[in-house]
Amino acid sequence: MCNTKNIELVKSLGADKVIDYMKEDFTKEDQNYSFIFDTVGKSSFAKCKPLLQPGGVYISSELGYMAQNLFLALITPIIGNKKIIFPIPADCRGSIVFIKKLIEIGKFKAVIDRKYTLEQIVEAYRYVEKGQKTGNVVIRVEHDNKS
């Protein structure tokens, strides 16, 4: 899912299906999913639960309203056949090695929206805070080799 301006970008990243959230609400479709991964916190487990197949998983990178995703991650495996996962990294080193391998074989493409210097970090934060970035915002930290 993405907004209209990012449809071609998302297709170029390998998406089989792209939904323009500016024009349609995927939660109103008849489609069912094994996984729903909300990478920017724009949805909720409550809205997505009816779309999940039995045993389906909703993953969110956000805490959710009133930090509900942490609580739901604990109870949903116990009380139902659909669950929520809050992705807390368990093996950071392993994840970095895995992503490095994907980059080396050309299977990972980082999307960089903007780059800022460390001196521009307030401006960068304000931009990210608007919630309209596409991909990542990079802060360049340069060090002086003279010392």
N, C-alpha and C positions, 0 to 999 in steps of 0.2 A: 504494500500500500504506500502511496506517496501522493504528493500534490501534482497538479497538471504539469508544472514546469520540469518535474523530475522523471516523467514517464520514460523517456528515452534513456536516461542514465540508469534507471533501475533495470530496464530491459538489457542494457549493455553489461550489467553485472550478472546476468544469467537467470533472471526471474522467468518462470514459466507463465505466470499470470500477473498482471499489474492492475491494481484497482486505484482509480483516481478518487481519493477521499473528498475532493472538492465537489465531485459530481455524484457519488454514490456511497451509501453506507453499507459496508460489507456485512454488518451484523443483521441486515435485513434480507440477505440472500438465503437460498435453500442449501447452499454448499456446506458440507461438513469437513472438518479438518482434524488431523491427528495432532498437530501442533499449531499453536498460535504464539508467535514470539513478538511481543510489543517492545521494540527497541528504544522507543522514546516516550513511553508512558501516556499515549494518547487514548487508550481504551481502558477496559477494566475486565476483571474476571467475570463479574456479574453479566456484563454485556456479551462476553465471548463464550460463556459456558454452554449456552444452547447450541452453539456451532461446533462444539467439540464432539468427536466420536467417542463411544465408550472407551475408557482408558486414555482419553486425550489429555494433553498437557498444555496449559497456558503458562508462558514464561514472560516475565516482565522485568525490565531493568530499573523500574521505578518502585518506590515503596507503596504507591497507591494512596487513595484517599485515607487519611488518618492512619497511615502505615499499615493498612489492612493486608497487604501482600505478605508481610512477614508472618502474621497470624494465620492467614489462609494456607501458607506453605506448610505450616505445622499440622493443621487439622484436615485439610482436604484429602490427604491419602487415607485417613481413618474413616471419614464419613461419606465417601462417595466413590464413583468410578471415574471421576475426572479430577485432575489436580492442578494446582498452581505451584510453580517453582520460582523462587527468587534466586537468581544466579549469583551466589556468593562464591567467588573463585576459591577452589580447594587446592589447586596445583598451579600457581602462577607461573612457576618456571616451566612446567610442562606445557602450559598454554602458549607461552612465548616461543618455546622451541617448535611447537606445532605450527604456529602462525609463520614463523621464520621459514619453515619447510614449504608451506603453501606459497609464500612470496617467491622463494627460489624456483619453484616449478611453474610459476605463473598462474596459480589458482587463487590468488588473493590480490584484490585491487583496492587499495586504500582510497577513499574519497576525501579529498582535502578541499574544504570550502574556502578557508582563508588562513593566512599566516600573519602572525604578529611577533614583534620583538618583545622581550621581557618588559621593556619600558612601556609598552602599549597594553599591558595585561588588563588594566581596568577597562579599556575600550573593548578588548577581546571578550571579557566577561560580560559586559553590557550587550554585546552582539549575541552571544550564546543565550543569555537570559531572555532575549526576545522570542526564542523558540522557533526561529525560522531558518536555522542553519541547515545545510545539506552536507552530511558527512561530518568530518572532524575540523576542528579549529586548532591550529598548531601554534605553540609558543616557542619561538627560537631563543634559546639560551646560549649566548656567545660568551666565551671566556677569553681573558687576556693572557696570551702565552708569554708575555714579557716578564711576569712576576715569578 
